[in-house]
Amino acid sequence: MKKLVIFTTILGLAVVLMFSSCERVIDIELPNDGDLLVVEGTIELGEFPKVLVTRNQGFFDNFPSDLQGFVDAFVIKDAIVTVNDGTQTFNLTYTELPFYPFYFYTSTEFSGELGKNYTLTVNADSKSVSAVTSIKPPVPIDSLYFGLNVFDVNEDSLGFIYMDFKDPDTIGNAYRIYAKKRMEPFFFSVEGTTFSDQFINGRNFSIFSGQSDKPFGVQDTFVPQSFFYKLGDTVDIRLASIDYTTYDFFNTLEAAAGGNGNPFSAPTIVKSNIKGGLGVWAGLSYTTQTVIAKLP
């Protein structure tokens, strides 16, 4: 009986402490990164560079709900943007289009080549940032095929596109998958498909892909038809080769986005390759194949 009384007392004290701790108010002062330039730039094999330059904002600041509001508040249209390819420096000019990617700096005087390092420099708002990227050789896709959603035994029409390829026998390769259905005008990245050859170096590898993420296409609820492919879809898949600093950025960005709002996830620091700012300057090459979603 004496042991029972002691146990009951300890249990009661634990309950009191638990509820007391739940009522404790903790003030956390978030760090202020100040006013930084944000760069989203790409140079693809055989393509002109595209560089979007914007300003950052505080975590709790109001964000515009429309595209024009975003442009007015964040897009910088008078930056000085240059790219050096190792032998020559090119000036990029600001461009606006009525369709995606809408606003960016570019130059038609050069395009991406294998084996070159491209140094980007951006001067705006009395700040200067820079970054270096390179374009890795493209890796061929061996095969594409459709498979039903293996996570639902009752599924009979929705599923993934599976891709087989062989990683080269050189350590340090990294990849990202882009996709679109044939009726869609642009390729966009597929969430969760940025990976390196850390565990697959020199091996045959298979990976599955859902539909790509669409800009301004955020949904409050999960819609299977917007995530999976369905029988009869014609799908274009790109396997993009990227350098390791580009991989670091997209890999940590996806991890941070996946843990957003999850109180049990560890915080992730996004590894930008922009010195003095935020974002990414990404070089990439890719191979593209088309597949029709059908069962064997």
C-alpha positions as a Markdown table, in Angstrom:
| # | Residue | x | y | z |
|---|---|---|---|---|
| 1 | Met | 0.0 | 0.0 | 0.0 |
| 2 | Lys | 2.9 | 2.4 | 0.8 |
| 3 | Lys | 4.3 | 1.8 | -2.7 |
| 4 | Leu | 0.9 | 2.5 | -4.2 |
| 5 | Val | 0.6 | 5.8 | -2.4 |
| 6 | Ile | 4.1 | 6.9 | -3.5 |
| 7 | Phe | 3.4 | 5.9 | -7.1 |
| 8 | Thr | 0.0 | 7.8 | -7.1 |
| 9 | Thr | 1.8 | 10.9 | -5.7 |
| 10 | Ile | 4.5 | 10.8 | -8.3 |
| 11 | Leu | 1.9 | 10.3 | -11.1 |
| 12 | Gly | -0.2 | 13.3 | -9.8 |
| 13 | Leu | 2.9 | 15.5 | -9.6 |
| 14 | Ala | 3.8 | 14.5 | -13.2 |
| 15 | Val | 0.3 | 15.4 | -14.5 |
| 16 | Val | 0.5 | 18.8 | -12.7 |
| 17 | Leu | 4.0 | 19.5 | -14.2 |
| 18 | Met | 2.8 | 18.4 | -17.7 |
| 19 | Phe | -0.2 | 20.8 | -17.7 |
| 20 | Ser | 1.9 | 23.6 | -16.2 |
| 21 | Ser | 4.5 | 23.2 | -18.9 |
| 22 | Cys | 1.8 | 23.3 | -21.6 |
| 23 | Glu | 0.8 | 26.8 | -20.3 |
| 24 | Arg | 4.3 | 28.1 | -20.4 |
| 25 | Val | 4.8 | 31.0 | -22.8 |
| 26 | Ile | 8.1 | 31.0 | -24.7 |
| 27 | Asp | 9.2 | 34.1 | -26.6 |
| 28 | Ile | 11.5 | 33.3 | -29.6 |
| 29 | Glu | 13.2 | 36.2 | -31.4 |
| 30 | Leu | 13.5 | 35.2 | -35.0 |
| 31 | Pro | 16.8 | 36.3 | -36.7 |
| 32 | Asn | 16.6 | 39.2 | -39.2 |
| 33 | Asp | 18.4 | 38.5 | -42.4 |
| 34 | Gly | 18.0 | 42.1 | -43.4 |
| 35 | Asp | 17.4 | 43.2 | -47.0 |
| 36 | Leu | 18.9 | 40.6 | -49.3 |
| 37 | Leu | 18.8 | 40.0 | -53.0 |
| 38 | Val | 17.1 | 36.8 | -54.1 |
| 39 | Val | 18.3 | 35.2 | -57.4 |
| 40 | Glu | 16.6 | 32.4 | -59.4 |
| 41 | Gly | 18.7 | 31.8 | -62.4 |
| 42 | Thr | 19.3 | 28.9 | -64.9 |
| 43 | Ile | 21.6 | 28.3 | -67.8 |
| 44 | Glu | 20.7 | 25.2 | -69.8 |
| 45 | Leu | 22.8 | 23.4 | -72.4 |
| 46 | Gly | 22.1 | 25.1 | -75.7 |
| 47 | Glu | 19.8 | 27.7 | -74.1 |
| 48 | Phe | 20.0 | 31.4 | -73.2 |
| 49 | Pro | 20.4 | 32.2 | -69.5 |
| 50 | Lys | 17.3 | 33.3 | -67.5 |
| 51 | Val | 17.7 | 35.2 | -64.2 |
| 52 | Leu | 15.0 | 36.5 | -61.9 |
| 53 | Val | 16.1 | 39.1 | -59.3 |
| 54 | Thr | 13.9 | 39.9 | -56.4 |
| 55 | Arg | 14.0 | 41.2 | -52.8 |
| 56 | Asn | 13.4 | 39.0 | -49.7 |
| 57 | Gln | 10.9 | 39.7 | -47.0 |
| 58 | Gly | 10.3 | 39.0 | -43.3 |
| 59 | Phe | 8.8 | 35.7 | -42.2 |
| 60 | Phe | 5.6 | 37.3 | -40.9 |
| 61 | Asp | 5.3 | 40.1 | -43.5 |
| 62 | Asn | 2.2 | 40.1 | -45.7 |
| 63 | Phe | 2.7 | 38.5 | -49.1 |
| 64 | Pro | 0.8 | 39.7 | -52.1 |
| 65 | Ser | -2.0 | 37.4 | -53.2 |
| 66 | Asp | -1.7 | 38.3 | -56.9 |
| 67 | Leu | 1.1 | 38.2 | -59.5 |
| 68 | Gln | 1.1 | 42.0 | -60.1 |
| 69 | Gly | 1.3 | 42.7 | -56.4 |
| 70 | Phe | 4.3 | 40.3 | -56.2 |
| 71 | Val | 6.0 | 42.1 | -59.2 |
| 72 | Asp | 5.4 | 45.6 | -57.7 |
| 73 | Ala | 6.7 | 44.6 | -54.3 |
| 74 | Phe | 9.6 | 42.3 | -55.1 |
| 75 | Val | 10.8 | 42.1 | -58.7 |
| 76 | Ile | 13.9 | 44.3 | -59.4 |
| 77 | Lys | 13.8 | 45.6 | -63.0 |
| 78 | Asp | 16.9 | 47.8 | -62.9 |
| 79 | Ala | 19.6 | 45.5 | -61.7 |
| 80 | Ile | 23.0 | 45.1 | -63.5 |
| 81 | Val | 23.3 | 41.4 | -64.3 |
| 82 | Thr | 26.4 | 39.9 | -66.0 |
| 83 | Val | 27.6 | 36.4 | -66.8 |
| 84 | Asn | 31.2 | 35.4 | -67.4 |
| 85 | Asp | 31.9 | 32.1 | -69.2 |
| 86 | Gly | 35.6 | 32.0 | -68.5 |
| 87 | Thr | 36.7 | 34.1 | -71.4 |
| 88 | Gln | 34.1 | 36.8 | -71.9 |
| 89 | Thr | 31.6 | 38.8 | -69.9 |
| 90 | Phe | 28.0 | 39.3 | -71.2 |
| 91 | Asn | 25.4 | 41.8 | -70.0 |
| 92 | Leu | 21.9 | 40.5 | -69.5 |
| 93 | Thr | 18.9 | 42.7 | -70.2 |
| 94 | Tyr | 15.6 | 42.8 | -68.4 |
| 95 | Thr | 12.7 | 41.1 | -70.3 |
| 96 | Glu | 9.0 | 40.7 | -69.7 |
| 97 | Leu | 6.8 | 38.1 | -71.3 |
| 98 | Pro | 3.0 | 37.6 | -71.1 |
| 99 | Phe | 3.6 | 34.0 | -70.0 |
| 100 | Tyr | 5.8 | 32.0 | -67.7 |
| 101 | Pro | 8.6 | 32.7 | -66.7 |
| 102 | Phe | 7.2 | 36.3 | -67.1 |
| 103 | Tyr | 10.1 | 38.5 | -65.7 |
| 104 | Phe | 13.8 | 37.8 | -66.1 |
| 105 | Tyr | 17.2 | 39.0 | -67.3 |
| 106 | Thr | 18.7 | 37.3 | -70.4 |
| 107 | Ser | 21.1 | 37.6 | -73.3 |
| 108 | Thr | 20.9 | 36.1 | -76.8 |
| 109 | Glu | 24.6 | 36.5 | -77.3 |
| 110 | Phe | 25.6 | 33.2 | -75.8 |
| 111 | Ser | 24.1 | 29.9 | -74.7 |
| 112 | Gly | 25.1 | 27.1 | -72.3 |
| 113 | Glu | 28.0 | 24.8 | -73.2 |
| 114 | Leu | 29.4 | 21.7 | -71.6 |
| 115 | Gly | 32.7 | 22.1 | -69.6 |
| 116 | Lys | 32.4 | 25.8 | -68.9 |
| 117 | Asn | 32.0 | 27.5 | -65.6 |
| 118 | Tyr | 29.5 | 30.4 | -65.6 |
| 119 | Thr | 30.0 | 33.2 | -63.0 |
| 120 | Leu | 26.9 | 35.3 | -62.4 |
| 121 | Thr | 27.1 | 38.7 | -60.8 |
| 122 | Val | 24.1 | 40.9 | -59.8 |
| 123 | Asn | 24.3 | 44.5 | -58.6 |
| 124 | Ala | 21.0 | 46.0 | -57.3 |
| 125 | Asp | 19.8 | 48.1 | -54.4 |
| 126 | Ser | 23.4 | 49.0 | -53.5 |
| 127 | Lys | 24.2 | 45.3 | -53.0 |
| 128 | Ser | 26.3 | 42.8 | -55.0 |
| 129 | Val | 25.9 | 39.0 | -55.1 |
| 130 | Ser | 27.6 | 36.4 | -57.2 |
| 131 | Ala | 27.5 | 32.6 | -57.9 |
| 132 | Val | 29.3 | 30.0 | -60.1 |
| 133 | Thr | 27.7 | 27.0 | -61.8 |
| 134 | Ser | 28.6 | 24.5 | -64.5 |
| 135 | Ile | 26.8 | 22.4 | -67.0 |
| 136 | Lys | 27.3 | 18.6 | -66.6 |
| 137 | Pro | 26.9 | 16.1 | -69.4 |
| 138 | Pro | 23.4 | 14.8 | -69.9 |
| 139 | Val | 22.7 | 11.2 | -68.8 |
| 140 | Pro | 20.4 | 9.1 | -71.1 |
| 141 | Ile | 17.1 | 7.6 | -70.0 |
| 142 | Asp | 16.9 | 3.9 | -70.6 |
| 143 | Ser | 13.1 | 3.5 | -70.4 |
| 144 | Leu | 9.9 | 5.0 | -69.2 |
| 145 | Tyr | 6.7 | 3.1 | -68.3 |
| 146 | Phe | 3.5 | 3.6 | -66.4 |
| 147 | Gly | 2.5 | 1.8 | -63.2 |
| 148 | Leu | -0.6 | 2.0 | -61.1 |
| 149 | Asn | -0.4 | 3.6 | -57.6 |
| 150 | Val | 1.1 | 0.8 | -55.5 |
| 151 | Phe | -0.1 | 2.5 | -52.3 |
| 152 | Asp | -3.7 | 1.8 | -53.1 |
| 153 | Val | -4.6 | -1.8 | -54.0 |
| 154 | Asn | -8.0 | -0.6 | -55.3 |
| 155 | Glu | -6.6 | 1.8 | -57.8 |
| 156 | Asp | -7.3 | 0.9 | -61.5 |
| 157 | Ser | -6.5 | 4.1 | -63.5 |
| 158 | Leu | -4.1 | 6.5 | -61.6 |
| 159 | Gly | -0.4 | 6.0 | -61.1 |
| 160 | Phe | 3.2 | 7.0 | -61.6 |
| 161 | Ile | 5.6 | 7.2 | -64.5 |
| 162 | Tyr | 8.7 | 5.0 | -63.7 |
| 163 | Met | 12.1 | 5.9 | -65.2 |
| 164 | Asp | 15.2 | 3.6 | -65.5 |
| 165 | Phe | 18.7 | 4.9 | -66.2 |
| 166 | Lys | 22.3 | 4.1 | -65.5 |
| 167 | Asp | 24.4 | 6.5 | -63.4 |
| 168 | Pro | 27.9 | 7.1 | -64.8 |
| 169 | Asp | 30.8 | 5.5 | -62.9 |
| 170 | Thr | 32.0 | 8.8 | -61.6 |
| 171 | Ile | 31.2 | 10.1 | -58.2 |
| 172 | Gly | 29.5 | 13.4 | -57.7 |
| 173 | Asn | 26.6 | 13.2 | -60.3 |
| 174 | Ala | 23.3 | 14.7 | -59.3 |
| 175 | Tyr | 19.9 | 14.9 | -60.9 |
| 176 | Arg | 16.4 | 16.5 | -60.9 |
| 177 | Ile | 13.3 | 15.4 | -62.8 |
| 178 | Tyr | 11.1 | 17.7 | -64.8 |
| 179 | Ala | 7.8 | 16.7 | -66.4 |
| 180 | Lys | 4.8 | 17.8 | -68.3 |
| 181 | Lys | 1.8 | 16.3 | -69.9 |
| 182 | Arg | 1.7 | 16.7 | -73.7 |
| 183 | Met | -1.1 | 19.3 | -73.5 |
| 184 | Glu | 0.9 | 21.5 | -71.1 |
| 185 | Pro | 3.2 | 24.2 | -72.5 |
| 186 | Phe | 6.1 | 24.1 | -70.0 |
| 187 | Phe | 8.2 | 21.7 | -68.0 |
| 188 | Phe | 8.2 | 22.1 | -64.2 |
| 189 | Ser | 10.1 | 20.2 | -61.5 |
| 190 | Val | 8.6 | 17.2 | -59.8 |
| 191 | Glu | 8.6 | 17.4 | -56.0 |
| 192 | Gly | 11.0 | 15.1 | -54.2 |
| 193 | Thr | 13.0 | 14.1 | -57.2 |
| 194 | Thr | 16.3 | 15.9 | -56.5 |
| 195 | Phe | 18.9 | 13.2 | -55.8 |
| 196 | Ser | 22.6 | 12.4 | -56.1 |
| 197 | Asp | 24.6 | 9.3 | -56.9 |
| 198 | Gln | 25.9 | 8.9 | -53.3 |
| 199 | Phe | 24.3 | 5.5 | -53.0 |
| 200 | Ile | 23.8 | 4.6 | -56.7 |
| 201 | Asn | 27.2 | 5.5 | -58.3 |
| 202 | Gly | 27.7 | 3.5 | -61.5 |
| 203 | Arg | 24.5 | 1.5 | -61.0 |
| 204 | Asn | 21.2 | 1.0 | -62.8 |
| 205 | Phe | 18.5 | 2.9 | -61.0 |
| 206 | Ser | 14.7 | 3.3 | -61.1 |
| 207 | Ile | 12.7 | 6.2 | -59.8 |
| 208 | Phe | 9.0 | 7.0 | -60.0 |
| 209 | Ser | 7.4 | 10.4 | -60.7 |
| 210 | Gly | 4.1 | 12.0 | -60.1 |
| 211 | Gln | 3.0 | 15.2 | -61.9 |
| 212 | Ser | 5.1 | 18.3 | -61.8 |
| 213 | Asp | 4.5 | 21.2 | -59.4 |
| 214 | Lys | 2.8 | 24.1 | -61.1 |
| 215 | Pro | 3.5 | 27.8 | -60.2 |
| 216 | Phe | 0.6 | 29.5 | -58.5 |
| 217 | Gly | -1.2 | 26.1 | -58.3 |
| 218 | Val | -1.4 | 25.7 | -54.6 |
| 219 | Gln | -4.4 | 23.6 | -53.4 |
| 220 | Asp | -5.8 | 23.3 | -49.9 |
| 221 | Thr | -6.7 | 19.7 | -50.3 |
| 222 | Phe | -5.1 | 16.7 | -52.0 |
| 223 | Val | -6.5 | 16.1 | -55.5 |
| 224 | Pro | -5.3 | 12.7 | -56.8 |
| 225 | Gln | -6.0 | 13.7 | -60.5 |
| 226 | Ser | -3.5 | 16.6 | -60.0 |
| 227 | Phe | -0.8 | 14.4 | -58.5 |
| 228 | Phe | -1.0 | 11.1 | -60.3 |
| 229 | Tyr | -1.0 | 10.4 | -64.0 |
| 230 | Lys | -4.0 | 8.5 | -65.5 |
| 231 | Leu | -4.3 | 5.9 | -68.2 |
| 232 | Gly | -4.1 | 7.5 | -71.6 |
| 233 | Asp | -1.9 | 10.5 | -70.6 |
| 234 | Thr | 1.0 | 11.4 | -72.9 |
| 235 | Val | 3.9 | 12.4 | -70.6 |
| 236 | Asp | 7.2 | 14.1 | -71.4 |
| 237 | Ile | 9.9 | 13.4 | -68.8 |
| 238 | Arg | 13.3 | 15.2 | -68.4 |
| 239 | Leu | 16.2 | 13.8 | -66.5 |
| 240 | Ala | 18.3 | 16.9 | -65.7 |
| 241 | Ser | 21.9 | 16.6 | -64.7 |
| 242 | Ile | 23.0 | 19.3 | -62.2 |
| 243 | Asp | 26.2 | 20.2 | -60.4 |
| 244 | Tyr | 26.5 | 19.5 | -56.7 |
| 245 | Thr | 25.9 | 23.1 | -55.4 |
| 246 | Thr | 22.6 | 23.1 | -57.4 |
| 247 | Tyr | 21.8 | 19.7 | -55.9 |
| 248 | Asp | 22.5 | 21.1 | -52.4 |
| 249 | Phe | 20.1 | 24.0 | -53.0 |
| 250 | Phe | 17.1 | 22.0 | -54.3 |
| 251 | Asn | 17.6 | 19.1 | -52.0 |
| 252 | Thr | 17.6 | 21.3 | -48.9 |
| 253 | Leu | 14.8 | 23.5 | -50.3 |
| 254 | Glu | 12.6 | 20.4 | -50.8 |
| 255 | Ala | 13.4 | 19.2 | -47.2 |
| 256 | Ala | 12.5 | 22.6 | -45.8 |
| 257 | Ala | 9.3 | 22.8 | -47.7 |
| 258 | Gly | 8.4 | 19.2 | -46.7 |
| 259 | Gly | 8.9 | 20.0 | -43.0 |
| 260 | Asn | 7.0 | 23.4 | -43.1 |
| 261 | Gly | 4.4 | 23.4 | -40.4 |
| 262 | Asn | 5.4 | 20.0 | -39.0 |
| 263 | Pro | 6.3 | 20.5 | -35.3 |
| 264 | Phe | 8.2 | 17.2 | -35.2 |
| 265 | Ser | 10.5 | 17.8 | -38.1 |
| 266 | Ala | 14.0 | 19.2 | -37.7 |
| 267 | Pro | 14.7 | 22.6 | -39.1 |
| 268 | Thr | 16.5 | 22.6 | -42.5 |
| 269 | Ile | 18.9 | 25.3 | -43.6 |
| 270 | Val | 18.5 | 25.9 | -47.4 |
| 271 | Lys | 22.0 | 25.8 | -48.9 |
| 272 | Ser | 22.1 | 28.7 | -51.4 |
| 273 | Asn | 25.1 | 29.0 | -53.8 |
| 274 | Ile | 24.5 | 32.8 | -54.1 |
| 275 | Lys | 27.3 | 34.5 | -52.2 |
| 276 | Gly | 25.9 | 37.5 | -50.3 |
| 277 | Gly | 22.2 | 36.6 | -51.1 |
| 278 | Leu | 19.6 | 33.9 | -51.4 |
| 279 | Gly | 18.5 | 31.6 | -54.2 |
| 280 | Val | 20.3 | 29.6 | -56.8 |
| 281 | Trp | 22.3 | 29.9 | -60.0 |
| 282 | Ala | 21.8 | 26.5 | -61.7 |
| 283 | Gly | 23.4 | 25.0 | -64.7 |
| 284 | Leu | 21.7 | 21.9 | -66.2 |
| 285 | Ser | 21.5 | 19.6 | -69.2 |
| 286 | Tyr | 18.9 | 17.0 | -69.8 |
| 287 | Thr | 17.6 | 14.1 | -71.8 |
| 288 | Thr | 13.9 | 13.9 | -72.7 |
| 289 | Gln | 11.6 | 11.0 | -73.5 |
| 290 | Thr | 7.9 | 10.6 | -74.0 |
| 291 | Val | 5.7 | 7.8 | -72.7 |
| 292 | Ile | 2.0 | 7.0 | -73.0 |
| 293 | Ala | 0.4 | 5.9 | -69.7 |
| 294 | Lys | -0.8 | 2.4 | -70.4 |
| 295 | Leu | -0.7 | -1.0 | -68.7 |
| 296 | Pro | 1.6 | -3.8 | -69.9 |
